[in-house]
Amino acid sequence: MLSAEGPRVGCDGHMEAGPSRVWGLVTDIGLPARLSPELRRVPWLDGAKGPAIGARFAGYNHHRLVGDRRTVSHVVELEDQRVFGWVVVDPDGRYGDSAPDPAKPLVAWRFELEPEGADSILRQAVRIGPGRSGISLAIDRTPERGEAIVAFRLAELRTNIEATLLGIKALAEEAR
């Protein structure tokens, strides 16, 4: 069920703003904390000042079923004004992996930006796994509900992505 390919969900939105304006919002890692129902706070780690391959940031999250948790993200894709991607690991071993490994993330997130005339198309997507996560714990407890658990989480993630894209759209377009 949670194979290396992993379940995924994504959405896209048309922004009546140029790619440079949208890109500035996409790469502001603190912005999703203002827009997402789960993410609360996001500081850069190790003295990083902005996105760069290998840069890390912490995510402080709250979920009504899982409670508070901390993650660490590693920037793994960065193509100026095109792609910003990161993988999320569990630094505290909360889900059973004692050594966080970016090659086996809880999830992988990605923004992809495409110019469309003077406007932009922004895509955001997430892939679950292959590392263990809260979904893994839920499936361990009730394996017969595995597909329903994954579907429920994907629906939550879609809602979070839609909220983030709508927030970015509003901010990008208000600056026109």
DOKE-491120 format. One record per residue: y, z, x of N, C-alpha, C in turn; residue number from 0; residue in one letter. Coordinates in Angstrom, 1 decimal, m for minus. Layout:
N
> Y,Z,X,Y,Z,X,Y,Z,X,NUM,A
...
# end
This chain:
176
> m1.2,0.0,0.8,0.0,0.0,0.0,1.3,0.0,0.9,0,M
> 1.4,0.9,1.8,2.5,0.9,2.7,2.2,0.3,4.0,1,L
> 1.9,m1.0,4.0,1.5,m1.8,5.2,2.7,m2.0,6.1,2,S
> 2.4,m2.6,7.2,3.5,m2.9,8.2,4.5,m3.8,7.6,3,A
> 4.1,m4.7,6.6,5.1,m5.6,6.0,6.0,m4.7,5.1,4,E
> 5.4,m3.8,4.4,6.2,m2.8,3.6,6.8,m3.4,2.4,5,G
> 6.8,m2.6,1.3,7.5,m3.0,0.1,9.0,m3.0,0.4,6,P
> 9.7,m4.0,m0.3,11.1,m4.1,0.0,11.9,m4.5,m1.2,7,R
> 13.1,m4.2,m1.2,14.0,m4.6,m2.3,15.4,m4.9,m1.7,8,V
> 16.1,m5.8,m2.3,17.4,m6.2,m1.8,18.2,m6.8,m3.0,9,G
> 19.5,m6.8,m2.7,20.5,m7.4,m3.7,21.5,m8.1,m2.9,10,C
> 22.2,m9.0,m3.6,23.4,m9.6,m2.9,24.6,m9.7,m3.9,11,D
> 25.7,m9.9,m3.3,26.9,m9.9,m4.1,27.9,m10.9,m3.5,12,G
> 28.7,m11.5,m4.4,29.8,m12.4,m4.0,31.0,m11.5,m3.8,13,H
> 31.7,m11.7,m2.7,32.9,m10.9,m2.4,34.1,m11.9,m2.3,14,M
> 35.1,m11.7,m3.0,36.3,m12.5,m2.9,37.2,m11.9,m1.8,15,E
> 36.6,m12.0,m0.6,37.2,m11.5,0.7,36.5,m12.2,1.8,16,A
> 37.2,m12.5,2.9,36.7,m13.1,4.0,35.7,m12.3,4.8,17,G
> 34.8,m12.9,5.6,33.8,m12.2,6.3,34.3,m11.1,7.2,18,P
> 35.5,m11.3,7.8,35.9,m10.2,8.8,36.3,m9.0,8.0,19,S
> 36.9,m9.1,6.8,37.2,m7.9,6.0,35.9,m7.2,5.5,20,R
> 35.0,m8.0,5.0,33.7,m7.4,4.6,33.0,m6.8,5.7,21,V
> 32.9,m7.5,6.9,32.2,m6.9,8.1,32.8,m5.6,8.5,22,W
> 34.1,m5.4,8.4,34.7,m4.1,8.8,34.1,m3.0,7.9,23,G
> 33.9,m3.3,6.6,33.4,m2.3,5.7,31.9,m2.1,5.9,24,L
> 31.2,m3.1,6.1,29.7,m3.0,6.3,29.4,m2.2,7.6,25,V
> 30.1,m2.3,8.6,29.8,m1.6,9.9,30.5,m0.3,10.0,26,T
> 31.2,0.2,8.9,31.7,1.5,8.8,30.5,2.4,8.3,27,D
> 29.8,3.1,9.2,28.6,3.8,8.7,28.9,4.9,7.8,28,I
> 30.1,5.4,7.8,30.5,6.5,6.9,30.7,6.0,5.5,29,G
> 31.0,4.8,5.3,31.3,4.3,3.9,30.2,4.4,2.9,30,L
> 28.9,4.1,3.3,27.9,4.3,2.3,27.8,5.8,1.7,31,P
> 28.2,6.8,2.5,28.1,8.1,2.0,29.1,8.3,0.9,32,A
> 30.2,7.5,0.8,31.1,7.6,m0.3,30.6,6.8,m1.5,33,R
> 29.6,5.9,m1.3,29.1,5.1,m2.4,27.7,5.3,m2.9,34,L
> 26.9,5.9,m2.1,25.5,6.1,m2.4,25.2,7.4,m3.1,35,S
> 24.3,7.4,m4.1,24.0,8.7,m4.8,23.2,9.7,m3.9,36,P
> 22.6,9.2,m2.8,21.7,10.0,m1.9,22.4,10.4,m0.6,37,E
> 23.0,9.5,0.1,23.6,9.7,1.4,24.8,10.5,1.3,38,L
> 24.9,11.6,2.1,26.0,12.5,2.0,27.0,12.4,3.2,39,R
> 26.4,12.2,4.4,27.3,12.3,5.6,26.6,11.5,6.7,40,R
> 27.4,10.8,7.5,26.8,10.0,8.6,27.6,10.0,9.9,41,V
> 27.3,10.8,10.9,28.0,10.8,12.1,27.2,9.9,13.2,42,P
> 28.0,9.3,14.1,27.4,8.6,15.2,26.9,9.7,16.2,43,W
> 25.8,9.4,16.9,25.2,10.3,17.9,25.4,9.8,19.3,44,L
> 25.2,10.7,20.3,25.2,10.3,21.7,26.5,9.7,22.1,45,D
> 27.6,10.1,21.5,28.9,9.5,21.9,29.3,8.1,21.4,46,G
> 28.4,7.5,20.6,28.6,6.2,20.1,29.9,6.2,19.3,47,A
> 30.7,5.1,19.4,31.9,5.0,18.6,31.8,3.9,17.5,48,K
> 30.8,3.2,17.5,30.6,2.1,16.6,29.3,1.4,16.8,49,G
> 29.0,0.4,16.0,27.7,m0.2,16.1,27.5,m1.0,17.4,50,P
> 26.3,m0.8,17.9,25.9,m1.5,19.1,24.3,m1.4,19.1,51,A
> 23.7,m2.4,19.6,22.2,m2.3,19.7,21.8,m1.0,20.5,52,I
> 21.0,m0.3,19.9,20.5,1.0,20.5,21.3,2.2,20.1,53,G
> 22.5,2.0,19.5,23.3,3.1,19.1,22.6,3.9,18.0,54,A
> 22.8,5.2,17.9,22.1,6.0,16.9,23.1,6.8,16.0,55,R
> 22.7,7.0,14.8,23.5,7.9,13.9,22.6,8.7,13.1,56,F
> 23.1,9.9,12.7,22.3,10.8,11.8,22.7,10.5,10.4,57,A
> 21.8,10.7,9.5,22.0,10.6,8.0,21.7,11.9,7.4,58,G
> 22.6,12.4,6.6,22.3,13.7,5.9,22.2,13.3,4.4,59,Y
> 21.0,13.4,3.8,20.7,12.9,2.5,20.4,14.0,1.6,60,N
> 20.5,13.8,0.3,20.0,14.7,m0.8,19.4,13.8,m1.8,61,H
> 18.1,14.2,m2.2,17.4,13.6,m3.3,17.0,14.6,m4.3,62,H
> 17.1,14.4,m5.5,16.8,15.4,m6.5,15.4,15.9,m6.5,63,R
> 14.4,15.1,m6.0,13.0,15.5,m6.0,12.6,16.0,m4.6,64,L
> 13.3,15.5,m3.6,12.9,15.9,m2.2,13.8,16.9,m1.6,65,V
> 15.0,17.0,m2.1,15.9,18.0,m1.5,16.7,17.4,m0.4,66,G
> 17.2,18.3,0.5,18.1,17.8,1.6,17.2,17.4,2.8,67,D
> 17.6,16.4,3.5,16.9,16.0,4.7,17.8,15.3,5.6,68,R
> 17.4,15.3,6.9,18.2,14.6,7.9,17.3,13.5,8.5,69,R
> 17.9,12.4,8.8,17.3,11.3,9.5,18.1,10.9,10.7,70,T
> 17.5,10.1,11.5,18.2,9.4,12.6,17.9,7.9,12.5,71,V
> 19.0,7.2,12.6,18.9,5.7,12.6,19.2,5.1,13.9,72,S
> 18.5,4.0,14.2,18.7,3.3,15.5,19.1,1.9,15.1,73,H
> 20.3,1.4,15.6,20.7,0.1,15.4,19.8,m0.9,16.1,74,V
> 19.2,m1.8,15.4,18.2,m2.8,16.0,18.7,m4.2,15.9,75,V
> 19.6,m4.5,15.0,20.1,m5.9,14.9,21.7,m5.8,14.7,76,E
> 22.3,m6.7,15.5,23.8,m6.7,15.4,24.2,m8.1,15.8,77,L
> 24.7,m8.9,14.9,25.3,m10.2,15.2,26.6,m10.2,14.5,78,E
> 27.7,m10.2,15.3,29.0,m10.1,14.8,29.3,m10.9,13.5,79,D
> 29.8,m10.2,12.5,30.1,m10.8,11.2,29.0,m11.6,10.5,80,Q
> 27.7,m11.2,10.9,26.5,m11.9,10.3,25.5,m10.8,9.9,81,R
> 25.0,m10.0,10.8,23.8,m9.1,10.6,24.1,m7.8,11.2,82,V
> 23.8,m6.7,10.4,23.8,m5.3,10.9,22.5,m4.7,10.3,83,F
> 21.6,m4.3,11.2,20.3,m3.7,10.8,20.0,m2.5,11.6,84,G
> 19.3,m1.5,10.9,18.9,m0.3,11.6,17.6,0.2,11.0,85,W
> 16.9,1.0,11.8,15.7,1.6,11.3,15.9,3.1,11.3,86,V
> 15.2,3.7,10.4,15.4,5.2,10.1,14.1,5.9,10.5,87,V
> 14.3,7.0,11.3,13.1,7.8,11.7,13.3,9.2,11.2,88,V
> 12.3,10.0,11.2,12.3,11.4,10.8,12.3,12.3,12.0,89,D
> 13.4,12.8,12.5,13.5,13.5,13.7,12.8,14.9,13.6,90,P
> 12.7,15.4,12.4,12.2,16.7,12.2,10.7,16.8,11.9,91,D
> 10.0,15.7,11.8,8.6,15.7,11.5,8.2,16.1,10.1,92,G
> 9.2,16.0,9.2,9.0,16.5,7.9,7.9,15.7,7.1,93,R
> 7.6,14.5,7.5,6.6,13.7,6.8,5.3,13.6,7.5,94,Y
> 5.1,14.3,8.6,3.8,14.3,9.3,3.8,13.6,10.6,95,G
> 4.8,12.8,11.0,4.8,12.2,12.3,5.6,13.1,13.3,96,D
> 4.9,13.6,14.3,5.6,14.6,15.1,6.6,14.0,16.1,97,S
> 6.4,12.7,16.4,7.3,12.1,17.4,7.9,10.9,16.7,98,A
> 9.2,10.9,16.4,9.9,9.8,15.7,9.8,8.5,16.6,99,P
> 9.4,7.5,16.0,9.2,6.2,16.7,9.9,5.1,16.0,100,D
> 11.0,4.5,16.6,11.7,3.4,15.9,10.8,2.2,15.6,101,P
> 9.7,2.1,16.3,8.8,1.0,16.0,8.0,1.2,14.7,102,A
> 8.0,2.5,14.2,7.3,2.9,13.0,8.3,3.7,12.1,103,K
> 9.3,3.0,11.6,10.3,3.7,10.9,9.9,4.1,9.4,104,P
> 10.6,5.1,8.9,10.5,5.4,7.5,10.9,4.2,6.6,105,L
> 12.0,3.7,7.0,12.6,2.5,6.3,13.4,1.7,7.3,106,V
> 13.6,0.4,7.0,14.5,m0.4,7.8,15.5,m1.0,6.8,107,A
> 16.8,m0.9,7.2,17.9,m1.4,6.4,18.6,m2.5,7.0,108,W
> 19.2,m3.4,6.2,19.8,m4.6,6.8,20.9,m5.1,5.9,109,R
> 22.1,m5.4,6.5,23.1,m6.1,5.8,23.1,m7.5,6.4,110,F
> 23.3,m8.5,5.6,23.5,m9.9,6.0,24.7,m10.5,5.3,111,E
> 25.6,m11.0,6.1,26.9,m11.6,5.6,26.9,m13.1,5.8,112,L
> 27.3,m13.8,4.8,27.4,m15.2,4.9,28.7,m15.7,4.3,113,E
> 29.4,m16.5,5.1,30.7,m17.0,4.6,30.4,m18.0,3.5,114,P
> 31.3,m18.0,2.5,31.3,m19.0,1.4,32.7,m19.4,1.1,115,E
> 33.1,m20.5,1.8,34.5,m20.8,1.7,35.4,m19.7,2.3,116,G
> 36.4,m19.3,1.6,37.2,m18.2,2.0,36.6,m16.8,1.6,117,A
> 35.5,m16.9,0.9,34.8,m15.7,0.4,33.6,m15.3,1.2,118,D
> 32.8,m14.4,0.7,31.6,m14.0,1.4,30.5,m13.7,0.4,119,S
> 29.3,m13.8,0.9,28.1,m13.4,0.2,27.5,m12.2,1.1,120,I
> 27.4,m11.1,0.5,26.8,m9.9,1.2,25.5,m9.6,0.6,121,L
> 24.5,m9.5,1.5,23.1,m9.1,1.1,22.8,m7.7,1.8,122,R
> 22.2,m6.8,1.0,21.7,m5.6,1.6,20.3,m5.5,1.1,123,Q
> 19.4,m5.1,2.1,18.0,m5.0,1.8,17.4,m3.8,2.5,124,A
> 16.3,m3.3,2.0,15.6,m2.2,2.6,14.1,m2.5,2.6,125,V
> 13.4,m2.1,3.6,11.9,m2.3,3.7,11.4,m0.9,3.9,126,R
> 10.4,m0.4,3.2,9.8,0.9,3.3,8.6,0.8,4.3,127,I
> 8.6,1.7,5.3,7.5,1.8,6.2,7.7,1.0,7.5,128,G
> 6.7,1.1,8.3,5.4,1.6,8.1,5.2,3.0,8.4,129,P
> 6.2,3.7,8.9,6.1,5.2,9.1,5.9,6.0,7.8,130,G
> 5.5,7.2,8.0,5.4,8.1,6.8,6.7,8.6,6.4,131,R
> 6.8,8.8,5.0,8.1,9.2,4.4,7.7,10.1,3.2,132,S
> 8.8,10.4,2.5,8.5,11.2,1.2,7.6,10.5,0.3,133,G
> 7.6,9.2,0.3,6.7,8.4,m0.6,5.3,8.7,m0.1,134,I
> 5.0,8.8,1.2,3.7,9.0,1.7,3.2,10.4,1.2,135,S
> 4.1,11.4,1.2,3.7,12.7,0.7,3.3,12.7,m0.8,136,L
> 4.1,12.0,m1.5,3.8,11.9,m3.0,2.5,11.2,m3.2,137,A
> 2.2,10.1,m2.5,1.0,9.3,m2.7,m0.2,10.2,m2.2,138,I
> 0.0,11.0,m1.1,m1.1,11.9,m0.7,m1.5,12.8,m1.8,139,D
> m0.5,13.3,m2.5,m0.8,14.3,m3.6,m1.5,13.6,m4.8,140,R
> m1.0,12.4,m5.1,m1.6,11.7,m6.3,m1.8,10.2,m6.0,141,T
> m2.9,10.0,m5.2,m3.1,8.6,m4.8,m3.3,7.6,m5.9,142,P
> m3.8,8.0,m7.1,m4.0,7.1,m8.2,m2.6,6.7,m8.8,143,E
> m1.5,7.3,m8.4,m0.2,6.9,m8.9,0.6,6.2,m7.8,144,R
> m0.1,5.7,m6.8,0.6,5.1,m5.6,1.5,4.0,m6.0,145,G
> 1.0,3.0,m6.8,1.8,1.9,m7.1,3.0,2.3,m7.9,146,E
> 2.9,3.3,m8.9,4.0,3.7,m9.7,5.0,4.5,m8.8,147,A
> 4.5,5.2,m7.9,5.4,6.0,m7.0,6.3,5.0,m6.2,148,I
> 5.7,4.0,m5.6,6.4,2.9,m4.8,7.4,2.2,m5.7,149,V
> 6.9,1.8,m6.9,7.8,1.1,m7.9,9.0,2.0,m8.2,150,A
> 8.8,3.3,m8.5,9.9,4.2,m8.8,10.9,4.3,m7.7,151,F
> 10.4,4.4,m6.4,11.3,4.5,m5.3,12.1,3.2,m5.1,152,R
> 11.4,2.1,m5.2,12.1,0.8,m5.1,13.2,0.6,m6.1,153,L
> 13.0,1.1,m7.3,14.0,1.1,m8.4,15.2,2.0,m8.0,154,A
> 14.9,3.1,m7.4,16.0,4.0,m7.0,16.8,3.3,m5.9,155,E
> 16.1,2.8,m4.9,16.8,2.1,m3.8,17.6,0.9,m4.3,156,L
> 17.1,0.2,m5.3,17.9,m0.9,m5.8,19.2,m0.4,m6.4,157,R
> 19.1,0.7,m7.2,20.3,1.3,m7.8,21.3,1.7,m6.7,158,T
> 20.8,2.3,m5.6,21.7,2.7,m4.5,22.3,1.5,m3.8,159,N
> 21.5,0.4,m3.6,22.1,m0.8,m3.0,23.1,m1.4,m3.9,160,I
> 22.8,m1.5,m5.2,23.8,m2.0,m6.1,25.1,m1.3,m6.1,161,E
> 25.0,0.1,m6.1,26.2,0.9,m6.0,27.0,0.7,m4.7,162,A
> 26.3,0.5,m3.6,26.9,0.3,m2.3,27.6,m1.1,m2.3,163,T
> 26.9,m2.1,m2.8,27.5,m3.5,m2.8,28.8,m3.5,m3.8,164,L
> 28.7,m2.9,m4.9,29.8,m2.8,m5.8,31.0,m2.1,m5.2,165,L
> 30.7,m1.0,m4.5,31.8,m0.3,m3.8,32.4,m1.1,m2.7,166,G
> 31.6,m1.8,m1.9,32.1,m2.6,m0.8,33.0,m3.8,m1.4,167,I
> 32.5,m4.4,m2.5,33.2,m5.5,m3.2,34.6,m5.0,m3.6,168,K
> 34.6,m3.8,m4.2,35.9,m3.3,m4.7,36.9,m3.0,m3.6,169,A
> 36.4,m2.4,m2.5,37.3,m2.2,m1.3,37.7,m3.5,m0.7,170,L
> 36.8,m4.4,m0.5,37.1,m5.7,0.2,38.1,m6.5,m0.6,171,A
> 38.0,m6.5,m2.0,38.9,m7.3,m2.8,40.2,m6.6,m3.0,172,E
> 40.3,m5.3,m2.9,41.6,m4.6,m3.2,42.5,m4.9,m2.0,173,E
> 42.0,m5.3,m0.9,42.9,m5.6,0.3,43.4,m7.0,0.3,174,A
> 43.0,m7.8,m0.7,43.5,m9.2,m0.7,45.0,m9.4,m0.9,175,R
# end
